[in-house]
Amino acid sequence: MDQKSTVGMMEQPALEEIETRIDAIIKKALLIISNKPGSDPHIIYNDVGLLDLVIKPIRVLCFEKIDPNTATLFDSNVGALGRCTWIDERHAKVYLCTDCASDASNTICEECFMNSIHVQHNYIEVVRKVQWLCNCGNTEAYENSIPCCKHEIPDNTRNLPAYLFKRIRSVVRHLFRYLELLCGEESELDEHVENILLMDENLSRINLKDKPPMVKSGLENRGEASNAFKSCVVIFKPEDEDPTNVYSCVSFANPPGNMIDLLLNIQSCGYLCVKYRDTPQNCQAATFSIEEYIQNHLPGSGIYCRIIKVHRFFFMKLSRALIVILNSLCLSKSLICDHMSEMVFKETSLPEKFFFNRGLWVDIREFITNFIFLSTLFSRKRGLNLVKFYWKNFDRLFTELLMGSNIKAYLFRISMQIVTSKKQFKYLVINEFGTEKWPINI
């Protein structure tokens, strides 16, 4: 081991310091963004700002004091998954190698196919009607085939140092904690925000290399954070809501911004802030007016509005960025992906909150489905942890479906992926799926 590696290993931050530094990064972003001038949240909460304030500093934390050789190793294909993680969208053009595929569901995305040996075999072009994972590098789908040149793993036995793996695992776990808070009871997130705004005493006990300049005393933080505790009015829409109703409601609420952008925003996110950083009294008046309009002019509509704190709206916007960095870290190496898969289902409450909290909105469900749950299928256990969760909670999930929960589309999308695996299907058969839970003859 070289001298730089030894020094780096001996100076690694403890778990408490990692958690405190992530809290400090997020606290700084919350204070800066909540104090930005303007009334249009679409402009205030842009992806570039969240990237600079949160994502980049967290990535710096992951690799701080790491020697160049180890950093290069992490960015290489050594120890990678050895397969494609692309999700083919509906109507995407994909390919099936009829010489090598174990069954007709094992399609490969166009880029991987064109860079693989399968292009020289017998194949057919397929247009997917549903979202589907690319099977390049899936050894169960293509047992005797190597992945395309992009995903081939080099012959190198060097692994990530244990201290770096431990640090990344600690970062991942704490970011999951934020998603748990956002998907859980609002009081839990409120309490956590209060705590991080008064975290200066903890920071003073830890030697931080880049102590955030906005970390001050609790009293000073309370003054700077006053905007974070102001109110917002947010409109939420069901996924199957009539677009005419959405247009009518947004027009009546009349938030700042271009109407086309506003409609695209509520369509992709499932919510739209129509009054930002205002007093509770003004927000209550706006909410009463909007709800009265919905009741009188949009009968049968599922649109509703709520008053939330600015800091909760901040975390709603931040959730996408947190999920993306989680996905990036977890899919970087096979070992990290394996641990992430175990962590999600054994150390967090995220699956329960995702499936049984009916108050979640469209984009957080989309991102958790695509970038967290489907990512666990790339671990060496495939989707076994997900299958076990399904089996353990089958009655509750089935009840949710019967009661018209909006998890139906996500449950179907995930289920379509896990039942195509022989290992996972075998688990269901061994547990008598279809005989005990479903009163049918097979």
C-alpha positions in Angstrom: 0.0 0.0 0.0 1.5 3.4 -0.9 2.0 6.2 1.6 -0.9 8.3 0.3 -3.3 5.4 0.7 -2.1 4.8 4.3 -2.5 8.5 5.2 -6.0 8.6 3.6 -7.1 5.5 5.4 -6.0 6.8 8.8 -7.8 10.2 8.4 -11.2 8.9 7.4 -14.2 10.7 8.9 -16.3 8.9 11.4 -20.0 8.1 10.7 -21.2 10.9 13.0 -19.0 13.4 11.1 -20.3 12.2 7.7 -23.9 12.6 8.8 -23.2 16.0 10.4 -21.5 17.3 7.3 -24.3 16.1 5.0 -26.7 17.9 7.3 -24.6 21.0 7.1 -24.5 20.9 3.3 -28.3 20.6 3.1 -28.8 23.2 5.8 -26.7 25.7 3.9 -28.7 25.0 0.7 -32.0 25.4 2.6 -30.9 28.8 4.0 -29.6 30.1 0.7 -32.5 29.0 -1.5 -35.2 30.0 1.0 -33.7 33.5 1.2 -33.5 34.0 -2.6 -35.5 36.9 -3.8 -38.4 36.4 -6.1 -41.9 34.9 -6.0 -41.6 32.2 -8.8 -40.5 28.9 -7.2 -39.9 27.5 -10.7 -37.1 29.9 -11.1 -35.8 29.8 -7.5 -35.6 26.0 -7.4 -33.7 25.2 -10.5 -31.6 22.1 -11.0 -28.4 24.0 -11.4 -28.7 25.6 -8.0 -29.4 22.3 -6.3 -26.5 20.7 -8.1 -24.0 23.3 -7.0 -25.3 23.6 -3.4 -26.0 19.9 -2.6 -24.9 17.3 -5.1 -21.3 18.6 -5.8 -20.4 19.0 -2.1 -21.8 15.6 -1.3 -19.7 14.0 -4.0 -16.6 16.0 -2.7 -17.3 14.5 0.7 -17.4 11.0 -0.8 -13.9 11.3 -2.3 -12.2 13.8 0.1 -8.6 12.8 0.9 -8.8 9.8 -1.4 -5.6 9.2 -3.3 -5.7 9.7 -7.1 -5.2 6.0 -7.9 -8.2 5.0 -5.8 -10.3 7.8 -7.3 -9.4 6.5 -10.8 -10.3 3.0 -9.8 -13.7 4.1 -8.6 -14.4 5.9 -12.0 -13.2 2.8 -14.0 -15.2 -0.3 -15.0 -13.2 -2.4 -12.4 -15.7 -4.0 -10.1 -18.6 -2.5 -12.0 -22.0 -4.2 -12.6 -21.0 -5.5 -16.0 -24.4 -4.8 -17.4 -26.5 -2.0 -18.8 -28.7 -0.1 -16.3 -30.7 1.7 -19.0 -34.5 1.6 -18.8 -36.1 1.5 -22.2 -39.1 3.8 -22.4 -42.4 2.8 -24.0 -42.2 2.6 -27.8 -38.4 2.5 -27.7 -36.7 0.4 -30.4 -34.9 -2.6 -28.8 -33.5 -5.9 -30.1 -33.7 -9.6 -29.3 -31.0 -12.0 -30.2 -32.9 -15.1 -31.1 -29.7 -17.2 -31.0 -28.7 -16.3 -27.4 -31.7 -15.0 -25.4 -33.3 -17.4 -22.9 -36.8 -16.1 -23.7 -38.6 -13.4 -25.7 -38.6 -10.9 -22.9 -34.8 -10.4 -22.8 -34.4 -7.5 -25.1 -31.3 -5.2 -25.4 -31.3 -1.5 -25.9 -30.2 -0.2 -29.3 -26.8 1.2 -28.2 -25.7 -2.0 -26.4 -26.9 -4.2 -29.2 -25.0 -2.4 -31.9 -21.8 -2.7 -29.7 -22.2 -6.4 -28.9 -21.5 -9.7 -30.6 -25.3 -10.2 -31.1 -25.3 -7.9 -34.0 -23.7 -10.7 -35.9 -26.4 -13.2 -34.9 -30.0 -13.8 -35.8 -32.1 -11.1 -34.2 -35.4 -9.3 -34.4 -36.3 -5.7 -33.8 -38.9 -5.1 -31.1 -40.9 -2.0 -30.1 -41.6 -2.1 -26.4 -45.2 -1.3 -25.2 -44.0 -0.8 -21.5 -40.9 0.3 -19.8 -38.3 -2.4 -19.7 -34.8 -3.0 -18.4 -32.0 -3.6 -21.0 -30.6 -7.1 -20.6 -27.1 -6.5 -21.8 -24.9 -8.3 -19.3 -27.7 -10.1 -17.6 -26.2 -13.5 -17.2 -29.6 -15.1 -16.6 -31.0 -13.7 -19.8 -27.9 -14.3 -21.9 -26.0 -17.1 -20.1 -23.2 -17.6 -22.6 -22.7 -14.1 -23.8 -20.4 -11.3 -22.7 -21.8 -7.8 -22.4 -21.2 -5.1 -25.0 -17.8 -3.4 -25.1 -19.2 -0.5 -23.0 -20.1 -2.7 -20.1 -17.4 -5.4 -20.2 -15.5 -5.6 -16.9 -11.7 -5.5 -17.2 -9.6 -8.4 -15.9 -8.4 -6.7 -12.7 -8.6 -8.1 -9.2 -8.1 -4.8 -7.3 -11.1 -3.8 -5.2 -12.1 -0.5 -3.6 -10.4 0.1 -0.2 -12.6 -0.9 2.7 -12.5 2.6 4.2 -13.8 4.2 0.9 -16.6 1.6 0.7 -17.5 2.2 4.3 -17.6 6.0 3.7 -19.9 5.7 0.7 -22.1 3.3 2.5 -22.5 5.9 5.3 -23.3 8.6 2.8 -25.9 6.5 1.1 -27.6 5.5 4.3 -27.9 9.1 5.5 -29.4 10.2 2.1 -31.9 7.4 2.4 -32.8 8.9 5.8 -33.8 12.1 4.2 -36.1 10.3 1.7 -37.6 8.4 4.7 -38.3 11.7 6.4 -39.9 13.3 3.3 -42.1 10.2 2.6 -43.1 9.9 6.3 -45.0 12.0 8.8 -44.5 15.7 8.3 -43.8 16.2 12.0 -40.7 14.0 11.6 -39.2 16.3 8.9 -40.2 19.4 10.9 -38.3 18.1 13.9 -35.2 17.3 11.8 -35.2 20.7 10.2 -35.3 22.3 13.7 -32.4 20.1 14.7 -30.2 20.9 11.8 -30.8 24.7 12.2 -29.5 24.4 15.7 -26.5 22.1 14.9 -23.8 24.7 15.5 -22.8 23.0 18.8 -22.3 19.7 17.1 -20.2 21.3 14.3 -18.0 23.0 16.9 -16.9 19.6 18.2 -16.0 18.3 14.7 -13.0 19.5 12.7 -14.6 20.3 9.3 -12.4 21.1 6.4 -15.0 23.3 4.7 -17.3 24.5 7.5 -20.3 26.2 5.8 -20.0 30.0 6.1 -23.7 30.2 7.0 -23.3 28.0 10.1 -23.9 30.4 13.0 -25.4 30.3 16.4 -28.9 28.9 16.9 -30.3 32.3 17.5 -28.7 33.7 14.3 -29.9 30.7 12.4 -33.4 31.2 13.6 -33.4 34.7 12.1 -31.9 33.6 8.8 -34.3 30.7 8.6 -37.4 32.7 9.1 -38.3 32.3 5.4 -37.9 28.5 5.6 -40.8 28.5 8.1 -43.1 30.6 6.0 -46.0 29.0 4.1 -46.7 27.9 0.5 -49.9 26.8 -1.2 -49.4 23.7 -3.4 -51.9 22.1 -5.8 -51.7 18.4 -6.1 -53.2 16.4 -9.0 -53.9 12.7 -9.4 -52.0 11.0 -12.3 -55.2 10.3 -14.2 -56.7 13.8 -13.8 -58.5 15.3 -16.8 -56.0 17.8 -18.3 -58.9 20.2 -18.8 -59.5 20.3 -15.1 -55.8 20.9 -14.5 -55.7 23.8 -16.9 -58.8 25.4 -15.4 -57.5 25.1 -11.8 -54.1 26.5 -12.6 -55.7 29.4 -14.6 -57.9 30.2 -11.6 -55.0 30.0 -9.1 -53.0 32.3 -11.4 -49.4 31.6 -10.1 -46.4 33.5 -11.5 -44.9 32.1 -14.7 -45.7 31.0 -18.2 -48.8 28.9 -18.5 -47.2 26.3 -20.8 -44.3 25.9 -18.3 -46.7 25.7 -15.4 -48.7 22.9 -17.0 -45.6 21.0 -17.9 -44.4 21.3 -14.4 -47.6 20.0 -12.7 -47.8 17.2 -15.3 -44.2 16.0 -14.6 -44.2 16.6 -10.8 -47.8 16.0 -9.9 -47.9 19.3 -7.9 -47.5 23.0 -8.5 -46.7 25.8 -6.0 -49.2 28.6 -6.6 -48.3 30.8 -3.6 -44.8 30.9 -2.3 -43.2 32.2 1.0 -46.3 33.9 2.3 -48.1 34.3 5.6 -50.3 31.5 6.9 -53.3 33.9 6.8 -52.8 34.7 3.1 -52.2 31.0 2.3 -55.4 30.0 4.1 -57.4 32.5 2.1 -55.9 31.3 -1.2 -56.5 27.7 -0.3 -60.2 28.4 0.6 -60.7 30.2 -2.7 -59.1 27.4 -4.8 -61.0 24.6 -3.0 -64.2 26.5 -3.4 -63.5 26.8 -7.1 -62.8 23.1 -7.5 -65.9 22.2 -5.7 -68.2 24.5 -7.7 -66.6 24.2 -11.1 -64.7 20.9 -11.3 -67.1 18.3 -9.9 -65.5 14.9 -9.6 -62.0 16.3 -9.9 -59.3 14.8 -7.6 -57.3 18.0 -7.5 -56.7 19.4 -4.1 -54.4 22.0 -2.4 -52.5 22.1 0.8 -50.5 24.6 2.8 -47.0 23.5 3.6 -43.9 25.1 5.0 -41.2 26.4 2.6 -38.7 24.0 4.0 -40.9 21.0 3.1 -41.2 22.4 -0.5 -37.4 22.7 -0.6 -37.1 19.0 0.3 -39.8 18.0 -2.3 -37.6 19.8 -4.9 -34.4 18.3 -3.5 -35.7 14.7 -3.6 -35.0 14.3 -7.3 -31.4 15.3 -6.8 -30.9 13.1 -3.8 -32.3 10.1 -5.6 -30.1 10.7 -8.7 -26.9 10.8 -6.6 -28.0 7.7 -4.7 -28.5 5.9 -8.0 -25.2 7.1 -9.3 -23.3 5.9 -6.3 -25.1 2.6 -6.0 -24.7 1.6 -9.7 -21.1 2.6 -9.8 -19.8 -0.7 -8.3 -21.4 -4.2 -7.9 -20.5 -4.4 -4.2 -22.2 -1.0 -3.5 -25.2 -2.1 -5.4 -25.5 -5.3 -3.4 -25.4 -3.4 -0.1 -27.8 -0.8 -1.3 -30.3 -3.5 -2.2 -30.0 -5.0 1.3 -30.1 -1.6 2.9 -33.3 -0.4 1.3 -35.3 -3.3 2.4 -33.6 -4.3 5.7 -32.4 -1.0 7.2 -35.0 1.6 5.9 -38.7 2.1 6.0 -38.7 3.5 2.5 -40.6 0.6 0.8 -43.4 0.7 3.4 -43.7 4.5 3.1 -43.6 4.4 -0.7 -46.4 1.8 -1.1 -48.6 2.7 1.8 -48.4 6.5 2.1 -51.1 7.7 -0.3 -50.0 11.4 0.0 -46.9 10.9 -2.1 -46.8 12.8 -5.4 -46.0 11.8 -9.0 -42.3 12.6 -9.4 -41.1 11.1 -6.1 -42.9 7.9 -7.0 -41.4 7.9 -10.5 -37.9 8.5 -9.3 -38.0 6.0 -6.4 -39.4 3.4 -8.8 -36.9 3.9 -11.6 -33.8 4.9 -9.7 -34.1 3.0 -6.4 -36.4 -0.1 -6.6 -35.5 -1.1 -10.2 -31.8 -0.4 -9.4 -31.9 -3.2 -6.8 -32.6 -5.6 -9.6 -29.0 -5.1 -10.7 -27.5 -6.5 -7.5 -26.2 -10.1 -7.4 -29.4 -11.1 -5.6 -31.4 -9.6 -8.4 -34.8 -8.6 -7.1 -35.0 -11.2 -4.3 -35.3 -8.5 -1.6 -38.0 -6.8 -3.5 -39.8 -10.2 -4.1 -39.6 -11.0 -0.4 -41.1 -7.6 0.5 -43.9 -8.2 -2.0 -44.6 -11.6 -0.5 -44.4 -10.4 3.2 -46.8 -7.5 2.4 -49.0 -9.2 -0.2 -52.3 -8.7 1.7 -51.6 -5.0 2.4 -50.6 -4.4 -1.2 -53.7 -6.2 -2.6 -55.9 -4.2 -0.2 -54.4 -1.0 -1.5 -55.2 -2.0 -5.0 -58.8 -2.8 -4.1 -59.2 0.6 -2.4 -58.1 2.4 -5.6 -54.6 3.4 -4.5 -52.5 5.2 -7.1 -49.7 2.6 -6.6 -51.2 0.3 -9.2 -49.1 1.5 -12.1 -45.9 1.4 -10.1 -46.7 -2.0 -8.6 -47.4 -3.4 -12.1 -44.2 -1.8 -13.6 -42.0 -3.4 -10.9 -43.8 -6.7 -10.9 -43.3 -7.1 -14.6 -39.6 -6.9 -14.1 -39.2 -9.3 -11.1 -41.3 -12.1 -12.4 -39.1 -12.5 -15.5 -36.3 -13.8 -13.4 -36.2 -17.5 -12.9 -34.7 -17.2 -9.4 -37.4 -14.8 -8.2 -40.2 -16.7 -9.8 -38.9 -19.9 -8.1 -39.1 -18.1 -4.8 -42.7 -17.3 -5.4 -43.5 -20.9 -6.4 -41.7 -22.3 -3.3 -43.8 -19.9 -1.2 -46.9 -21.3 -2.9 -47.7 -18.0 -4.7 -51.0 -18.6 -6.6 -52.3 -21.3 -4.2 -52.2 -19.7 -0.8 -52.8 -16.1 -1.7 -54.9 -16.7 -4.8 -57.8 -19.2 -4.5 -57.2 -20.7 -8.0 -56.1 -24.0 -9.4 -52.7 -24.2 -11.1 
